[in-house]
Amino acid sequence: MFHEASNKKEAMRKVDTAWLRMESPHNLMMITGLMFLDQMPDLAVFTEALEKKFLTYRRFKQLAHQSASGSYWQDDKYFDMAAHVRRVALPGKADYTELQDYVSNLASTPLDKNKPLWSFHIVENYEKGPVVVSRIHHCYADGIALIQVLLSMTSTSRESSLEFNGDGSKKEKHQNLGLLKQVINPAKKQFVHSLKLAGDVSELGKKILQDPSLLEKGVGDTIDIAEELFTALTLSDDPETVYKSELCTRKRVAWAQSIPLPEVKAIAKATGTTVNDVLISSLAGALREYMIERGDDPNKKVIRATVPVNLRPLKHAKELGNHFGLVFLNLPIFEENPLQRLAYVHHEMNELKKSKQALMSLGLLSLIGLMPQAVQTMLLNQFSKKATAVLTNVPGPAVPLYIAGCKVEKTMFWVPQNGTIGMGISILSYNDQVEFGLIVDKKSVPQPHQVIVRFPEQFARLRELMMLHPWDGEVHADLFDEFI
C-alpha cells in the first residue's frame, strides 16, 4: 500500500535526536514488547486495526533521518504496511525457550533505517497462544507515550475492538482517558515546571563555566539542577559484578511469572511504603541471589540503576517523543533481609523525590542532542559507567484490553540500554498483575531466566515474613528492625 507523502522535513526535537544517535551495535535503541493473546487474530483485521488506530500517529509513517545539519522527520513516500507486519511460526516445540530465542534475536537485530523504525511480528504457534512482538525505536516515543499508543489500539471489550469507525465511541474514549490519567497523574504535580527548568540548564551551564562561584551563591531551581549535574558527574563508577562487563552485540530476554498486584499493594500499605518500593526491593534480592550463585560476592556492594521519571503533563499525553528524565537509584544487593531491603529502597526513593536529578538529565539529553556525536558518545559512556542497569516501572491499565477481536492476556516490554550498560529491567502492571521483564548482554548473563525467576521468589519471601505480623490497619515501622 503506497500513499502520497510530503517531502517536507520536520526538525526532530533535540532530546529525540539524542536517542536516535545513541544507538550502537551492542546497544540498540528499541523498545521491544509482547502481547499474549487469547486467540489468533485475523491478519487482515489486525492490519486494519493498525492502519486505523496506530497510524493516526503520523510519526509512524515517517522516516528518522540524520544529516550533518541535524536530525529530522520526513514522510516515507514508499510506506508499505506489509513491510512492518509479519506473521511467523516458531520452530520445534514452540515453547518458552523457542519464543525466548526468537524475541532475543529480534532484540539483537537493528530496525531497517530505510523505513519507519517499527515492526509487529505475530507469532501464530506459541504453545500458550498467539503472541504479538512489537519493536519501536526510542526516538519515536518513550514508555508513557507507548502506553497511550497501546490504549489507542485497544478497547475494553471484544466487540468494540473490531470497530474501526474513526474516532470510536465516546464511551471508549472516556474510558481510555481515565486509564491514561492513572499513568500520567502520579508525576504531574511534582514536575509541573519541568520543561521550563530543563530549558534553563543550557544558559546556566555557560554562566557557571564563566563563574563557578554561582554554585555557592545559589540562584533558585536552575542552580539546584546544576548541582545535581555536578553530583552525577562526580559519582563513583559502579563496581564490577557479573552484570557489568564488556558488551557483545547479542541480547537475551526473559520474563517472570506474574505477581498479583493486590498482594503488592497490601504489603506496601502495611509497611508504609509504596508499590514501587516493594517491587524494587524484591528485584534487589533477586539480583543478590544470582550473584551469590555465580560466585560474585554482593556483600558491601551497592549498584545503581538509572530510572526514567515521567515529566509529561497530561495535556501532552497524546504526543509522541521523549518527555522524561533519569535518576540514579541505589539498589541494596548487600542486604540479605527482605524487610531491611524494603526500608533501604523506601528511604532512597524518598530522597530522589526531593531531588531534581530528573530535570537535570532531561536538560542534559537536550544538550547532548546539539553536540557532535563523538562528544555525545563520550558523555554517555561516562554516565553509563555509574550505573549497572536501566530500570523502568510503568503503571499500565488496570482492566483487560482487547485488540482486533482478541483479548490481551498478558503484556510486557524491554527497555534499551545506553553506553556501557548491559542490563534492562522492566516492571509493568496490567489487569491487576505485575509483570517483570529482563534484557541482558549475552556475554555477562547467558541465561537471564535464571535471574528473573528469582523476582517472584523474593516477593514470596517478603510476603511470608509479613504473614508473621498480620496487619491490623496501622503502619508498623518497627517491623523493619525485627529481622536484622
C-alpha positions as CSV (number, residue, x, y, z in Angstrom):
1,M,0.0,0.0,0.0
2,F,1.6,3.3,-1.1
3,H,0.4,6.8,-0.3
4,E,1.1,10.3,-1.2
5,A,3.7,11.8,1.0
6,S,5.2,15.2,1.6
7,N,8.9,15.8,1.0
8,K,8.8,18.4,3.8
9,K,11.4,17.9,6.5
10,E,10.4,18.4,10.2
11,A,13.1,19.2,12.7
12,M,13.5,16.5,15.3
13,R,13.4,17.5,19.0
14,K,16.9,17.6,20.4
15,V,16.1,15.0,23.1
16,D,14.7,12.6,20.5
17,T,17.8,13.3,18.4
18,A,19.9,12.2,21.3
19,W,18.1,8.8,21.5
20,L,18.4,8.3,17.7
21,R,22.1,8.9,17.8
22,M,22.5,6.8,21.0
23,E,22.3,3.5,19.1
24,S,25.4,1.4,18.9
25,P,26.0,-2.2,17.7
26,H,25.9,-3.5,21.3
27,N,23.0,-1.4,22.5
28,L,20.1,-0.9,20.0
29,M,17.7,1.8,21.0
30,M,14.5,-0.3,20.6
31,I,11.6,-0.8,23.0
32,T,10.6,-4.4,22.5
33,G,7.1,-5.5,23.7
34,L,5.0,-8.7,23.9
35,M,1.2,-9.1,23.9
36,F,0.0,-12.6,24.7
37,L,-3.5,-13.1,23.1
38,D,-6.3,-15.5,23.8
39,Q,-6.8,-16.3,20.1
40,M,-5.1,-15.9,16.7
41,P,-6.0,-12.5,15.1
42,D,-7.1,-12.4,11.5
43,L,-4.1,-10.8,9.7
44,A,-6.3,-8.5,7.6
45,V,-8.2,-7.3,10.7
46,F,-5.1,-6.8,12.7
47,T,-3.5,-4.8,9.9
48,E,-6.7,-2.7,9.6
49,A,-6.5,-2.0,13.4
50,L,-3.0,-0.7,12.9
51,E,-4.0,1.4,9.9
52,K,-7.0,3.0,11.5
53,K,-5.6,3.4,15.1
54,F,-1.8,3.1,15.2
55,L,-1.2,5.2,12.1
56,T,-3.3,8.0,13.4
57,Y,0.0,9.0,14.9
58,R,1.5,10.4,11.7
59,R,5.0,10.0,13.1
60,F,4.8,6.2,12.5
61,K,4.7,6.8,8.7
62,Q,7.8,8.9,8.8
63,L,11.5,8.2,8.4
64,A,14.0,9.3,11.0
65,H,16.9,10.9,9.2
66,Q,20.3,12.1,10.3
67,S,22.5,14.5,8.4
68,A,25.4,16.8,9.1
69,S,23.0,19.7,9.7
70,G,20.8,17.8,12.2
71,S,18.1,15.2,12.5
72,Y,14.6,15.4,11.0
73,W,11.4,13.5,10.3
74,Q,10.2,13.0,6.7
75,D,7.2,11.1,5.3
76,D,8.1,7.7,3.8
77,K,6.8,8.1,0.2
78,Y,7.2,4.3,-0.2
79,F,5.4,3.4,3.0
80,D,4.0,-0.2,2.8
81,M,2.3,-1.8,5.8
82,A,3.4,-5.2,4.6
83,A,7.0,-4.3,5.4
84,H,6.1,-3.7,9.1
85,V,3.7,-6.5,9.9
86,R,4.8,-10.1,9.7
87,R,3.2,-13.5,10.6
88,V,5.7,-16.0,11.8
89,A,5.9,-19.5,13.3
90,L,8.4,-20.8,15.9
91,P,10.3,-24.0,15.2
92,G,10.4,-27.1,17.4
93,K,8.2,-27.3,20.4
94,A,7.2,-23.6,20.1
95,D,7.6,-23.4,23.9
96,Y,9.0,-20.7,26.2
97,T,12.6,-21.4,25.1
98,E,11.8,-21.1,21.4
99,L,9.9,-17.8,22.0
100,Q,12.7,-16.5,24.2
101,D,15.2,-17.2,21.5
102,Y,13.0,-15.6,18.8
103,V,12.5,-12.4,20.8
104,S,16.1,-12.3,21.8
105,N,17.1,-12.4,18.1
106,L,14.7,-9.6,17.3
107,A,16.1,-7.5,20.2
108,S,19.6,-8.0,18.8
109,T,18.6,-7.0,15.2
110,P,18.6,-3.4,14.1
111,L,15.4,-2.0,12.6
112,D,15.6,-1.0,8.9
113,K,16.7,2.6,8.7
114,N,15.3,2.9,5.2
115,K,11.8,2.5,6.7
116,P,9.9,4.0,9.7
117,L,11.6,2.4,12.7
118,W,8.9,0.0,14.0
119,S,7.6,-3.5,13.3
120,F,5.0,-6.0,14.6
121,H,5.6,-9.8,14.4
122,I,2.6,-12.1,15.0
123,V,3.8,-15.4,16.4
124,E,1.0,-17.9,15.5
125,N,2.0,-21.1,17.1
126,Y,3.4,-20.4,20.6
127,E,2.2,-23.3,22.9
128,K,0.3,-20.9,25.2
129,G,-1.4,-18.9,22.5
130,P,-0.6,-16.3,19.9
131,V,1.9,-13.6,20.7
132,V,2.5,-10.2,19.1
133,V,6.1,-8.9,19.3
134,S,6.4,-5.2,18.7
135,R,9.6,-3.2,18.2
136,I,9.6,0.7,18.2
137,H,12.7,2.9,18.2
138,H,13.1,5.0,21.3
139,C,13.4,8.2,19.2
140,Y,9.7,7.9,18.3
141,A,8.4,7.6,21.8
142,D,9.1,6.9,25.5
143,G,7.3,4.3,27.7
144,I,4.5,6.6,28.8
145,A,3.7,7.6,25.2
146,L,3.7,4.0,24.2
147,I,1.1,3.2,26.8
148,Q,-1.0,5.9,25.2
149,V,-0.4,4.2,21.8
150,L,-1.4,0.8,23.3
151,L,-4.7,2.4,24.6
152,S,-5.4,3.9,21.2
153,M,-5.0,0.5,19.5
154,T,-7.1,-1.4,22.1
155,S,-10.6,-1.4,23.6
156,T,-12.2,-2.6,26.8
157,S,-14.5,-5.1,25.0
158,R,-14.0,-7.6,22.3
159,E,-16.8,-6.1,20.2
160,S,-15.6,-2.5,20.3
161,S,-12.0,-3.6,19.4
162,L,-13.4,-4.6,16.0
163,E,-14.9,-1.2,15.3
164,F,-12.7,1.0,13.2
165,N,-15.0,3.9,12.6
166,G,-12.6,6.7,13.1
167,D,-12.9,8.3,16.5
168,G,-14.7,5.4,18.1
169,S,-17.4,5.7,20.7
170,K,-17.4,8.5,23.2
171,K,-17.6,5.9,26.0
172,E,-14.4,4.2,24.8
173,K,-12.6,7.5,24.5
174,H,-13.7,8.4,28.0
175,Q,-12.5,5.0,29.4
176,N,-9.1,5.4,27.7
177,L,-8.7,8.9,29.0
178,G,-9.4,7.7,32.5
179,L,-6.8,4.9,32.1
180,L,-4.3,7.4,30.8
181,K,-4.8,9.7,33.8
182,Q,-3.8,6.8,36.1
183,V,-0.5,6.7,34.3
184,I,0.2,10.4,33.9
185,N,-1.1,12.0,37.2
186,P,1.4,10.5,39.6
187,A,4.2,12.5,38.1
188,K,2.2,15.6,37.1
189,K,2.3,17.6,40.4
190,Q,6.0,17.1,41.2
191,F,7.3,18.2,37.8
192,V,4.8,20.9,36.7
193,H,7.7,23.3,35.9
194,S,10.0,20.6,34.5
195,L,10.2,21.7,30.8
196,K,10.9,25.3,31.7
197,L,13.6,24.4,34.2
198,A,15.2,21.9,31.9
199,G,15.4,24.5,29.2
200,D,17.3,26.8,31.6
201,V,20.1,24.4,32.0
202,S,22.0,25.3,28.8
203,E,22.3,29.0,29.6
204,L,23.0,28.3,33.2
205,G,25.8,25.9,32.3
206,K,27.6,28.6,30.3
207,K,27.3,31.1,33.3
208,I,28.7,28.5,35.7
209,L,31.7,27.8,33.4
210,Q,32.5,31.5,33.5
211,D,31.8,32.0,37.2
212,P,31.9,28.7,39.3
213,S,31.1,30.7,42.4
214,L,27.5,30.7,41.3
215,L,27.2,27.2,42.6
216,E,27.9,28.5,46.1
217,K,25.6,31.6,45.8
218,G,22.5,29.7,44.7
219,V,20.1,31.1,42.1
220,G,16.9,29.1,42.6
221,D,15.7,25.9,41.0
222,T,18.0,26.1,38.0
223,I,21.1,26.1,40.2
224,D,19.7,23.1,42.0
225,I,19.7,21.3,38.7
226,A,23.3,22.3,38.0
227,E,24.3,20.9,41.4
228,E,22.5,17.7,40.5
229,L,24.6,17.6,37.3
230,F,27.8,18.1,39.2
231,T,26.8,15.4,41.7
232,A,26.0,12.9,38.9
233,L,29.3,13.6,37.1
234,T,31.3,13.0,40.3
235,L,29.6,9.8,41.3
236,S,32.0,6.8,41.6
237,D,31.8,4.2,38.8
238,D,29.6,1.2,39.7
239,P,31.6,-1.8,41.0
240,E,32.4,-4.8,38.8
241,T,29.8,-7.5,39.0
242,V,28.5,-10.3,36.8
243,Y,26.1,-7.8,35.4
244,K,28.7,-5.3,34.2
245,S,31.3,-6.3,31.7
246,E,32.5,-5.6,28.2
247,L,29.5,-5.8,25.9
248,C,28.9,-8.0,22.9
249,T,26.3,-7.5,20.2
250,R,23.8,-10.1,21.3
251,K,20.9,-9.7,23.8
252,R,19.0,-12.2,25.8
253,V,15.5,-11.6,27.1
254,A,13.4,-13.3,29.8
255,W,10.2,-12.8,31.7
256,A,8.9,-14.0,35.0
257,Q,5.7,-15.4,36.4
258,S,3.1,-12.7,37.2
259,I,2.6,-11.3,40.7
260,P,-0.9,-10.3,41.9
261,L,-0.9,-6.5,42.3
262,P,-3.4,-6.5,45.3
263,E,-0.8,-8.5,47.3
264,V,1.9,-6.0,46.5
265,K,-0.4,-3.1,47.5
266,A,-1.3,-4.9,50.8
267,I,2.4,-5.2,51.8
268,A,3.0,-1.6,50.7
269,K,0.1,-0.3,52.9
270,A,1.1,-2.4,55.9
271,T,4.7,-1.2,55.9
272,G,4.0,2.4,55.0
273,T,6.0,2.1,51.7
274,T,4.9,2.1,48.1
275,V,4.2,-0.5,45.4
276,N,7.3,0.7,43.7
277,D,9.4,0.2,46.8
278,V,8.1,-3.3,47.3
279,L,8.8,-4.4,43.7
280,I,12.3,-2.8,43.6
281,S,13.3,-4.4,46.9
282,S,12.3,-7.8,45.5
283,L,14.3,-7.0,42.4
284,A,17.4,-6.2,44.5
285,G,17.0,-9.6,46.3
286,A,16.8,-11.4,43.0
287,L,20.0,-9.8,41.7
288,R,21.7,-10.6,45.0
289,E,20.8,-14.3,44.9
290,Y,22.0,-14.7,41.3
291,M,25.3,-13.1,42.2
292,I,25.9,-15.5,45.1
293,E,25.1,-18.5,42.8
294,R,27.7,-17.2,40.3
295,G,30.3,-16.8,43.0
296,D,30.2,-13.0,42.9
297,D,30.1,-11.6,46.5
298,P,27.3,-8.9,46.7
299,N,28.1,-8.0,50.4
300,K,29.3,-4.5,50.9
301,K,28.3,-3.6,47.4
302,V,25.7,-1.2,46.1
303,I,24.9,-1.0,42.4
304,R,22.9,1.8,40.7
305,A,20.1,1.7,38.2
306,T,19.0,4.6,36.1
307,V,15.3,5.1,36.4
308,P,13.2,7.1,34.0
309,V,10.8,9.6,35.7
310,N,7.8,10.9,33.7
311,L,7.9,14.6,33.0
312,R,4.9,14.7,30.6
313,P,1.9,16.9,31.5
314,L,-1.5,15.2,30.9
315,K,-2.3,17.8,28.2
316,H,0.7,16.5,26.2
317,A,-0.1,12.8,26.8
318,K,-1.1,12.1,23.3
319,E,2.2,13.5,21.9
320,L,4.9,11.0,20.9
321,G,8.6,11.8,21.6
322,N,10.5,11.6,24.9
323,H,9.4,13.6,27.9
324,F,11.2,12.0,30.8
325,G,14.3,12.5,33.0
326,L,16.6,9.9,34.6
327,V,17.6,9.4,38.2
328,F,20.3,7.2,39.8
329,L,18.8,4.7,42.3
330,N,20.9,2.7,44.7
331,L,20.0,-1.0,44.8
332,P,20.8,-2.7,48.1
333,I,22.2,-6.0,46.8
334,F,24.3,-6.1,50.0
335,E,21.2,-6.7,52.2
336,E,20.0,-10.2,52.8
337,N,16.9,-9.4,54.8
338,P,13.9,-8.6,52.7
339,L,12.4,-6.1,55.2
340,Q,15.7,-4.3,55.6
341,R,16.0,-4.0,51.8
342,L,12.5,-2.6,51.6
343,A,13.3,0.0,54.2
344,Y,16.5,1.0,52.3
345,V,14.7,1.3,49.0
346,H,11.9,3.4,50.6
347,H,14.5,5.8,52.0
348,E,16.3,6.1,48.7
349,M,13.1,6.7,46.8
350,N,12.1,9.5,49.2
351,E,15.4,11.2,48.7
352,L,15.1,11.0,45.0
353,K,11.7,12.6,45.1
354,K,13.3,15.7,46.7
355,S,16.0,16.0,44.1
356,K,16.0,17.5,40.6
357,Q,18.0,14.7,39.0
358,A,15.2,14.0,36.5
359,L,15.1,17.7,35.4
360,M,18.9,17.8,35.1
361,S,19.0,14.7,32.9
362,L,16.2,15.9,30.6
363,G,18.1,19.2,30.1
364,L,21.4,17.2,29.6
365,L,19.8,15.0,27.0
366,S,18.6,18.0,25.1
367,L,22.1,19.5,25.2
368,I,23.6,16.2,24.0
369,G,21.3,16.3,21.0
370,L,23.1,19.5,20.0
371,M,26.6,18.2,20.4
372,P,28.8,16.3,17.8
373,Q,28.2,12.5,18.0
374,A,31.7,11.8,19.3
375,V,31.1,14.2,22.3
376,Q,27.7,12.6,22.9
377,T,29.2,9.1,23.0
378,M,31.9,10.2,25.4
379,L,29.4,11.8,27.8
380,L,27.0,8.9,27.7
381,N,29.8,6.4,28.3
382,Q,30.9,8.4,31.3
383,F,27.4,8.4,32.8
384,S,26.7,4.8,32.0
385,K,29.8,3.7,33.9
386,K,28.0,5.0,37.1
387,A,25.1,2.5,36.7
388,T,24.7,-1.2,36.1
389,A,21.1,-1.3,34.8
390,V,18.2,0.7,33.4
391,L,15.1,0.1,35.5
392,T,11.6,1.1,34.2
393,N,8.3,0.8,36.2
394,V,5.2,1.7,34.1
395,P,1.7,1.6,35.5
396,G,-0.5,0.0,32.8
397,P,-4.3,-0.3,32.5
398,A,-6.0,-2.0,35.5
399,V,-8.6,-3.7,33.3
400,P,-8.2,-6.3,30.5
401,L,-7.9,-4.9,26.9
402,Y,-8.8,-6.2,23.5
403,I,-7.1,-5.7,20.1
404,A,-8.6,-6.8,16.8
405,G,-11.1,-9.0,18.5
406,C,-8.5,-10.7,20.7
407,K,-8.1,-10.4,24.5
408,V,-4.7,-9.3,25.7
409,E,-4.0,-11.9,28.4
410,K,-0.5,-10.6,29.4
411,T,1.8,-7.8,28.2
412,M,5.4,-6.8,28.9
413,F,8.2,-4.9,27.4
414,W,12.0,-4.5,27.5
415,V,13.8,-1.2,27.6
416,P,17.0,-0.4,25.7
417,Q,20.3,0.4,27.5
418,N,22.8,3.0,26.6
419,G,26.5,3.4,26.7
420,T,28.2,0.6,28.6
421,I,25.1,-0.5,30.5
422,G,24.2,-4.1,29.7
423,M,21.0,-4.8,31.7
424,G,17.5,-3.5,31.4
425,I,14.7,-4.4,33.9
426,S,11.1,-3.6,33.1
427,I,8.2,-3.7,35.6
428,L,4.7,-3.3,34.2
429,S,1.3,-3.6,35.9
430,Y,-1.6,-4.8,33.8
431,N,-5.1,-6.1,34.8
432,D,-4.2,-6.4,38.4
433,Q,-1.0,-8.3,37.7
434,V,2.7,-7.2,37.8
435,E,5.0,-8.4,35.0
436,F,8.8,-8.5,35.1
437,G,10.9,-8.4,32.0
438,L,14.7,-8.7,31.8
439,I,17.1,-8.0,28.9
440,V,20.8,-8.5,29.3
441,D,24.0,-8.7,27.4
442,K,24.6,-12.4,26.4
443,K,28.2,-12.2,27.4
444,S,27.5,-11.2,31.0
445,V,24.3,-13.2,31.7
446,P,23.9,-16.0,29.2
447,Q,20.7,-17.3,30.8
448,P,18.6,-14.4,32.1
449,H,15.7,-16.6,33.1
450,Q,18.0,-17.8,36.0
451,V,17.9,-14.2,37.3
452,I,14.3,-13.3,36.6
453,V,12.8,-16.4,38.1
454,R,14.0,-15.2,41.4
455,F,11.9,-12.0,41.4
456,P,8.6,-13.7,42.3
457,E,10.6,-15.9,44.8
458,Q,11.9,-12.9,46.6
459,F,8.4,-11.3,46.7
460,A,7.0,-14.5,48.2
461,R,9.7,-14.5,50.9
462,L,8.8,-10.9,51.8
463,R,5.1,-11.9,51.8
464,E,5.9,-14.8,54.2
465,L,7.7,-12.5,56.6
466,M,4.7,-10.1,56.6
467,M,2.4,-13.0,57.4
468,L,4.3,-13.4,60.7
469,H,2.9,-10.0,61.6
470,P,-0.7,-9.8,60.4
471,W,-1.6,-6.2,59.5
472,D,-4.2,-4.6,61.8
473,G,-4.6,-1.3,59.9
474,E,-1.6,0.5,61.4
475,V,1.8,1.1,59.9
476,H,4.4,-0.7,62.0
477,A,7.8,0.9,61.3
478,D,9.4,-1.4,63.9
479,L,8.8,-4.4,61.6
480,F,11.9,-3.3,59.7
481,D,14.0,-3.7,62.9
482,E,13.0,-7.2,64.0
483,F,14.9,-9.1,61.3
484,I,18.3,-7.5,61.5
